[in-house]
Amino acid sequence: MFITCIDRSRSALVAALVAVVAVLSLSVAAAQAAPAQAQLAKVARKAPSRKVEAIAQFKPGFAEKKARKLVRKHGGRVTGRLPLIHGLAIKLSAKEAAALGRERGVVAVTLNAKVHGQGVDSGRLNTQYPKTIKADKLWQRGFTGGGIGVAVIDSGIAGDLVDFKGSDGRSRVVANVVTAPGAQKAGDGLGHGTHVAGIIAGNSFNRDPKDPLYGDYVGVAPDVNLVAIKAADEVGNSTVLDVINGIQFVVDHKSEFNIRVLNLSLSTDEPQSYKTDPLDAAVEYAWLHGIVVVAAAGNRGSAYDAVKYSPGNDPFVISVGGSDEQGDYGKGARAYWSSAGRTQDGFYKPEVMAPGAHIVSTLAPNSAFQYLCPTCIIGGAYFKAGGTSMAAPVVSGAVALLLQARPYLTPDQVKGALMATDKPIKGSYAGQIDLEAAANLGYIYPANRGIYPSYALYRIGNDLSTWTRSSWSTATGALNASWARSSWSCLACGSLGAAIDPTRSSWSRSSWSSFGEGAEDEAAQQAAEQAAETAAANPAPAAPAAPAPTATATPDAGVAP
């Protein structure tokens, strides 16, 4: 087979931002090959005898010898091997290329077209983290996340930003889901979810080439589709039930949106064994249904309870710690705030590291983030922050690229590949992901062998909705996002099944983002929160003046869980 965390803040639910990059990609996975195959079919009709260069992908287990024989059967010649995608570069007539694509054992045959337009020039990026994890190496091979769905359970996403546009001009935020009963509108009034989404899938190459910000900031997987799940109201209030309802939606609609990855840049504030924690049970439910769950490890440093909070403490999911690329004299090191340690169930966390300090990503217009740290705003459109909340989306974007390159991988194989190829980094027993090495890995030893699922899963059975009594309907009014291809709201999301204690975890807006890098930053956050809440309660025609922050050591928005 071809293989392919939360500061010391007083908050409980926190968000992590990371990187995804935007380029016009040449699709190579079957699910993404349709447009290229249509182009081949068009050439075959108009000029059937014309010689074309093409890429043929074969199913896992289909021997190369048989593949070469099949190419010769159609009068073709093999010009190169593509083991990364279980494929061959070939040259043959357009008619026979189209016929080859219909053979059993063939995933797809597509023209070897040149990449035009929005190609990412990684040399001009103002952010380093895509290169640090070697995402740029996969971009060069045409893997930019096209066709892969990544769900983000957070404070929402401002899906109409230019950074989230696709090649057809429509938003790549293909679905907008509201699970918070108190939410009044679609989008992101807080700003946290938009920042996370930009790390995964932002693409400033969508801007006008004359724009000074053109091409400066891109996410790790700039062509992925995003599913925005708003689990908080306009000021960030949320509960564990809102998150679990979001996870149910992800599982229910996995096939419809090809959701392969779920990003959770959040954490509860009450430590509990994964065997009994309802949120841990819910993420395992998603994992066992074929969805790779990526969670922030937390920003509690080396405290005794640093890694004892769900969902980052769950042994199945990929728990991500944050590194500082400027540490260890530019070689990179574990950030001092990144959680590390052993869970109450004896598992060492996190499993992998990714850049999480000084991360620049998309800023939701008119969101509370503009008050959190005015000096962190870049060009009026981007925002700099740090924390494992930023590191988690870096890994989510990386997983999307890996799954595009190797679509048959299971969640356990994805986790195994990242852990087997990570690179040592100072101050951490977990290594930093190396996406190129993971994509090139031959045999992958699946992770999570011998681990027993949560006790609660035995009570869930095959339907998570028995916990929540939730169902889904088309969103109307202000909850309907004009930029999304579909909008959903949750019916009876305020109702509880017997499995969830509504008093266990509830979060306020400050839980989603926190400075946390020092007393001065903490004071600045408190002042900013007061200003934001005052502005929300007393809207004025003109935007309220942002409070002047106290002396700040760095221009980052500090550490967000």
C-alpha positions in Angstrom: 0.0 0.0 0.0 1.2 3.5 -0.7 1.2 5.5 2.5 0.9 8.2 2.7 -1.7 23.5 23.2 -3.4 26.4 25.8 -1.6 28.7 28.1 -1.6 29.1 31.8 -4.6 31.3 31.4 -7.6 31.1 33.6 -9.6 29.7 30.7 -10.8 26.3 29.8 -11.7 26.3 26.1 -8.9 27.6 24.0 -8.0 27.9 20.4 -4.8 27.2 18.4 -3.8 28.7 15.1 -1.5 27.3 12.5 -0.7 27.2 8.8 -2.2 26.0 5.6 -0.9 27.2 2.2 -2.7 28.3 -1.0 -1.7 27.2 -4.5 -3.6 26.1 -7.6 -3.0 22.4 -7.4 -2.9 19.5 -9.9 -5.3 17.0 -8.4 -4.0 13.5 -8.2 -6.4 11.7 -5.8 -9.4 10.1 -7.3 -11.9 12.2 -5.4 -10.2 15.4 -6.8 -9.4 14.1 -10.3 -12.8 14.8 -12.0 -12.0 18.2 -13.5 -8.7 16.9 -14.9 -10.3 13.8 -16.2 -13.0 15.9 -17.9 -10.2 17.8 -19.6 -8.6 14.6 -20.8 -12.0 13.4 -22.1 -12.4 16.7 -24.0 -9.0 16.2 -25.7 -9.8 12.6 -26.5 -13.0 13.7 -28.3 -11.5 16.5 -30.3 -8.1 15.0 -31.1 -8.1 11.2 -30.2 -4.8 10.5 -31.8 -3.0 13.3 -30.2 -0.1 12.2 -28.0 -0.4 13.4 -24.4 1.6 13.2 -21.2 -0.5 11.9 -18.4 -0.3 10.7 -14.8 -1.9 7.3 -14.1 -2.7 6.4 -10.5 -3.4 2.8 -9.5 -5.1 1.2 -6.5 -3.0 0.1 -3.5 -1.9 -3.5 -4.0 -1.9 -3.2 -7.8 1.6 -4.3 -8.7 3.8 -2.0 -10.7 4.6 -4.8 -13.2 0.8 -5.2 -13.9 0.5 -1.4 -14.2 3.2 -1.1 -16.8 1.7 -4.0 -18.7 -1.7 -2.2 -18.7 -0.1 1.0 -20.0 1.6 -1.0 -22.9 -1.8 -2.6 -23.7 -3.1 0.9 -24.5 -0.1 1.7 -26.6 1.5 3.8 -24.0 5.1 4.3 -22.8 6.1 4.8 -19.2 8.2 7.9 -18.7 8.6 8.0 -15.0 7.6 6.5 -11.6 5.5 8.2 -9.0 5.7 6.0 -5.9 4.3 8.7 -3.6 0.9 8.4 -5.3 1.2 4.8 -6.5 1.4 6.1 -10.0 3.3 6.3 -13.3 4.0 9.1 -15.7 3.0 8.0 -19.2 2.8 9.1 -22.8 0.1 7.8 -25.2 -2.7 8.9 -27.4 -5.5 10.9 -25.8 -8.1 8.2 -26.8 -6.1 5.4 -25.1 -5.4 7.5 -22.0 -9.1 8.0 -21.5 -9.7 4.2 -22.0 -6.9 3.4 -19.5 -8.7 5.5 -17.0 -11.7 3.1 -17.2 -9.7 0.0 -16.5 -10.1 -1.9 -13.2 -7.3 -1.2 -10.9 -6.9 2.4 -12.1 -7.9 5.2 -9.7 -7.5 8.0 -12.3 -5.7 9.1 -15.4 -5.2 12.9 -15.7 -3.2 15.2 -18.0 0.1 16.2 -16.7 -0.9 19.9 -16.9 1.3 22.7 -15.9 0.4 24.6 -12.7 -0.7 28.1 -13.5 -2.2 31.1 -11.7 -2.2 30.9 -8.0 1.0 28.9 -7.5 2.7 29.6 -4.2 6.1 31.2 -4.4 7.3 29.9 -1.0 10.4 32.0 -1.2 8.3 35.2 -0.7 6.2 34.2 2.2 6.5 36.3 5.4 5.8 33.2 7.5 8.2 30.4 8.0 6.1 27.6 9.5 4.9 25.9 6.2 8.6 25.5 5.3 9.5 24.4 8.8 7.2 21.4 8.5 8.1 21.0 4.8 4.6 21.6 3.5 6.2 23.4 0.6 7.7 20.1 -0.6 4.3 18.7 -1.1 3.0 21.9 -2.8 5.7 21.3 -5.4 4.2 17.9 -6.1 0.7 19.4 -6.5 -0.7 18.5 -3.1 -2.4 21.6 -1.6 -5.4 19.9 0.0 -7.9 20.1 -2.9 -11.0 18.1 -2.2 -10.2 17.4 1.4 -12.7 18.7 4.1 -11.4 20.0 7.4 -13.9 20.8 10.1 -13.1 23.5 12.6 -15.1 23.5 15.9 -14.5 27.0 17.3 -16.1 30.4 17.5 -17.0 30.4 13.8 -15.3 31.5 10.6 -15.6 34.7 8.6 -16.0 32.7 5.4 -16.4 35.7 3.1 -12.7 36.8 3.5 -10.7 36.8 0.3 -8.2 34.4 1.8 -10.8 31.7 1.8 -11.9 31.9 -1.8 -11.5 29.0 -4.2 -10.5 29.0 -7.8 -14.1 29.4 -8.8 -14.4 32.6 -6.7 -16.7 31.0 -4.2 -15.8 30.6 -0.5 -14.1 27.3 0.4 -16.0 27.5 3.7 -18.5 25.1 2.2 -20.7 24.7 5.2 -21.6 26.8 8.1 -23.0 25.1 11.2 -24.3 26.7 14.4 -24.5 24.5 17.5 -24.5 27.2 20.2 -28.1 28.0 21.2 -27.2 31.5 22.1 -25.6 32.4 18.7 -27.4 35.2 16.9 -25.7 35.2 13.5 -23.3 33.3 11.3 -19.6 34.3 11.0 -17.2 34.9 13.8 -17.8 37.7 16.3 -14.9 36.7 18.5 -12.2 36.1 15.9 -10.6 33.0 17.2 -12.0 30.5 14.8 -11.1 32.7 11.8 -7.5 32.8 12.9 -7.4 29.0 13.3 -9.0 28.5 9.9 -6.4 30.9 8.2 -3.6 28.8 9.6 -5.2 25.7 8.0 -6.4 27.1 4.7 -5.7 30.8 4.3 -4.4 32.1 0.9 -3.3 35.7 0.5 -2.5 35.0 -3.2 -6.2 35.5 -3.7 -5.6 39.2 -3.1 -5.0 41.7 -5.9 -1.3 41.4 -7.0 -1.0 45.2 -6.3 -2.1 44.6 -2.7 1.0 45.0 -0.4 -0.3 41.9 1.5 -0.4 39.8 -1.7 1.3 36.4 -1.2 2.6 37.2 2.3 0.5 34.8 4.4 -0.8 31.4 3.4 -1.9 28.4 5.3 -0.6 24.9 5.2 -3.3 23.5 3.0 -4.6 26.4 0.9 -7.0 24.5 -1.3 -8.9 22.5 1.4 -12.6 23.0 2.0 -13.6 24.1 5.5 -16.6 23.2 7.5 -17.2 26.0 10.1 -18.9 24.8 13.3 -19.8 27.7 15.5 -19.9 26.3 19.1 -20.0 29.7 20.8 -22.3 32.8 20.9 -21.2 36.2 19.8 -19.0 36.9 22.9 -17.5 33.4 23.1 -19.8 31.6 25.6 -19.8 27.9 25.0 -20.4 24.6 26.7 -19.1 21.1 26.3 -22.5 20.1 24.9 -22.1 22.7 22.1 -18.8 21.1 21.1 -20.2 17.5 21.3 -23.1 18.6 19.1 -20.5 19.9 16.6 -18.7 16.5 16.6 -22.0 14.8 15.9 -22.5 17.0 12.8 -19.0 16.2 11.6 -19.7 12.4 11.8 -23.2 12.7 10.3 -22.0 14.7 7.3 -18.5 13.2 6.8 -19.3 11.8 3.4 -21.2 14.8 2.2 -18.3 17.2 2.7 -15.5 14.6 2.6 -14.5 15.6 6.1 -11.2 13.8 6.9 -9.8 16.1 9.6 -11.3 17.7 12.7 -9.5 20.6 14.4 -10.1 21.2 18.1 -8.2 24.2 19.4 -9.9 24.1 22.8 -9.7 22.4 26.2 -12.0 21.8 29.2 -11.1 23.2 32.5 -11.8 20.1 34.6 -9.3 17.2 34.5 -10.9 13.8 34.1 -9.8 10.4 32.8 -10.4 9.8 29.2 -12.3 6.7 30.1 -15.2 8.7 31.6 -14.9 12.2 30.1 -17.8 12.8 27.6 -15.8 15.0 25.3 -13.0 12.4 25.1 -15.6 9.8 24.2 -17.0 12.1 21.5 -13.6 12.6 19.8 -13.0 8.9 19.9 -16.4 8.4 18.2 -15.2 10.6 15.4 -11.8 8.9 15.3 -13.3 5.4 15.0 -15.5 6.7 12.2 -12.4 7.5 10.1 -11.9 11.2 11.0 -8.4 12.3 12.1 -8.9 14.4 15.2 -6.2 17.0 16.0 -6.2 18.7 19.4 -4.2 21.4 21.1 -2.1 20.0 24.0 -2.4 23.1 26.2 -0.3 26.0 27.4 0.3 24.9 31.0 4.0 24.2 30.5 5.3 21.5 32.7 2.7 21.8 35.5 1.6 18.6 37.2 -1.8 18.7 35.5 -0.5 20.1 32.2 -1.9 17.4 29.9 -4.8 16.1 32.0 -7.6 18.0 30.2 -9.9 16.8 27.4 -9.7 16.5 24.5 -5.9 16.7 24.3 -5.5 14.0 27.0 -7.3 11.4 24.9 -4.9 8.6 23.8 -6.4 8.2 20.3 -6.2 11.8 19.0 -3.2 13.6 17.8 -2.2 16.0 20.6 0.0 18.9 19.4 2.5 20.9 21.3 3.8 24.3 20.3 7.4 25.1 19.2 9.1 28.5 18.8 11.0 28.6 15.5 13.2 31.3 16.9 14.3 29.1 19.8 17.7 27.4 20.1 19.4 30.0 18.0 17.0 29.7 15.1 16.9 25.9 15.1 13.6 25.7 17.0 12.7 24.6 20.5 9.7 23.7 22.5 8.0 26.9 23.7 8.1 27.3 27.4 4.3 27.5 27.7 3.6 24.3 25.7 2.1 21.6 27.8 4.0 18.4 28.3 3.8 15.5 30.7 1.8 12.4 31.5 -2.0 12.1 31.6 -3.9 10.7 34.6 -4.2 7.5 32.5 -0.4 7.1 32.0 -0.1 8.4 28.4 2.7 10.8 27.5 1.5 13.9 25.7 1.8 15.6 23.2 2.6 13.1 20.5 4.0 15.7 18.0 5.1 19.3 17.9 4.5 22.1 15.4 5.2 25.8 15.2 2.9 27.7 17.5 4.7 31.0 18.4 4.5 34.3 16.5 1.9 32.9 14.1 0.2 35.3 11.7 -3.2 34.5 10.3 -6.5 35.9 9.2 -8.4 38.5 11.3 -12.2 38.4 11.3 -13.5 42.0 10.6 -15.1 43.8 13.5 -14.3 40.9 15.9 -13.2 41.1 19.5 -9.7 40.2 18.4 -9.1 43.7 17.3 -9.4 44.8 21.0 -7.3 42.0 22.4 -4.0 43.3 21.1 -4.1 46.3 18.7 -0.4 46.1 18.1 -0.8 42.5 16.9 -2.8 43.6 13.9 -1.0 43.5 10.5 -2.2 45.5 7.6 -5.7 45.5 9.0 -6.3 42.0 7.8 -4.1 39.7 9.8 -3.3 39.0 13.5 -0.3 37.6 15.3 -0.7 35.2 18.2 0.9 32.2 19.9 -0.1 29.0 21.6 -0.8 25.4 21.0 -4.1 26.7 19.6 -1.9 27.8 16.7 0.1 24.6 16.6 -2.9 22.3 16.2 -4.2 23.8 12.9 -0.6 23.6 11.5 -0.9 19.8 12.0 -4.5 19.8 10.7 -3.4 21.4 7.5 -0.5 18.9 7.3 -2.8 16.0 7.7 -5.0 17.3 4.9 -2.0 17.3 2.5 -1.0 13.9 3.6 -4.5 12.5 3.0 -4.6 14.1 -0.4 -1.3 12.4 -1.3 -2.3 9.1 0.3 -6.1 9.0 0.5 -6.4 5.4 1.8 -4.7 6.1 5.1 -6.6 5.5 8.3 -6.5 7.9 11.3 -4.2 5.4 13.1 -1.9 5.3 10.1 -1.8 9.1 9.8 -0.8 9.4 13.5 1.7 6.6 13.1 3.3 8.3 10.1 3.7 11.7 11.8 5.2 10.1 14.9 7.5 7.8 13.1 9.1 10.7 11.0 9.1 13.6 13.5 12.4 15.4 14.1 14.0 16.0 17.5 13.5 19.5 18.9 15.2 21.0 22.0 13.2 20.7 25.2 10.7 18.1 24.0 10.5 14.4 23.9 7.9 14.7 21.1 9.5 15.7 17.8 8.4 18.3 15.3 6.5 16.9 12.3 8.3 16.5 9.0 5.5 16.3 6.4 7.8 15.3 3.5 9.2 12.4 5.4 5.7 11.3 6.5 4.5 11.4 2.9 7.4 9.3 1.7 7.3 6.7 4.4 6.9 3.2 3.1 5.4 0.9 5.7 3.4 2.7 8.4 2.9 1.0 11.7 -0.5 2.2 12.9 -0.6 4.1 16.2 -3.0 3.3 19.1 -2.4 -0.4 19.2 -3.7 -2.0 22.3 -5.5 1.1 23.6 -9.0 0.6 24.9 -11.7 3.2 24.0 -13.6 5.2 26.5 -16.1 3.4 28.6 -18.7 5.8 27.5 -18.5 4.6 23.9 -20.1 1.3 24.9 -23.2 3.4 25.9 -23.2 5.5 22.8 -23.4 2.6 20.3 -23.6 3.9 16.8 -25.4 7.2 17.4 -23.9 10.1 19.3 -27.1 12.0 19.0 -28.6 9.8 21.8 -26.4 11.9 24.1 -27.7 15.2 22.9 -31.0 14.7 21.3 -29.9 17.0 18.5 -31.0 17.1 14.9 -30.2 19.4 12.0 -32.1 21.8 9.8 -31.4 24.5 7.3 -30.4 27.7 9.0 -32.5 30.8 8.3 -32.3 34.5 8.9 -29.0 35.8 10.4 -27.8 32.3 11.0 -27.7 31.6 7.3 -24.3 32.4 5.9 -24.6 33.9 2.4 -21.1 32.8 1.5 -21.5 29.1 2.5 -22.9 26.6 0.1 -25.1 25.3 2.9 -26.0 26.6 6.4 -27.2 24.5 9.2 -28.6 25.0 12.7 -29.2 22.5 15.5 -32.6 21.6 16.7 -32.9 20.8 20.4 -29.2 21.5 20.9 -30.0 22.8 24.3 -31.4 19.5 25.4 -29.3 16.9 27.2 -29.1 13.2 27.2 -28.3 11.4 30.5 -24.6 11.1 29.5 -23.7 14.7 29.8 -23.6 16.8 33.0 -24.4 20.4 31.9 -22.5 21.9 34.9 -19.2 20.2 34.0 -17.7 22.6 31.6 -18.9 26.0 30.3 -16.7 28.6 28.8 -16.8 32.4 28.6 -15.3 34.5 25.8 -12.0 34.9 27.6 -11.6 31.1 27.4 -11.0 31.2 23.7 -7.9 33.4 23.7 -5.5 34.6 26.4 -2.3 36.5 26.4 -0.7 34.5 29.1 2.9 35.4 28.4 3.3 37.7 31.4 1.6 39.9 33.9 1.6 42.9 31.6 0.0 40.9 28.9 -2.6 39.5 31.3 -3.5 43.0 32.3 -3.8 44.1 28.7 -6.2 41.3 28.0 -8.4 42.1 30.9 -8.6 45.7 29.7 -9.3 44.6 26.2 -12.1 42.2 27.3 -13.8 45.0 29.2 -13.7 47.3 26.2 -15.0 44.6 23.9 -17.9 43.7 26.2 -18.8 47.4 26.6 -18.8 47.8 22.8 -21.0 44.8 22.4 -23.5 46.0 24.9 -23.5 49.6 23.6 -23.0 49.6 19.8 -22.2 52.9 18.4 -22.1 54.1 14.7 -18.3 54.5 15.0 -16.1 51.7 16.2 -15.1 52.4 19.9 -11.6 53.4 20.5 -9.4 50.4 21.3 -7.9 50.6 24.8 -4.2 51.4 24.8 -2.4 48.2 26.0 0.1 48.3 28.8 3.7 47.8 27.9 3.9 44.6 26.0 7.1 42.5 25.6 6.2 41.2 22.2 3.8 42.1 19.4 2.2 38.7 19.7 -1.3 38.2 21.1 0.3 36.0 23.6 -0.5 32.4 24.1 -3.9 31.0 23.1 -4.8 27.5 24.3 
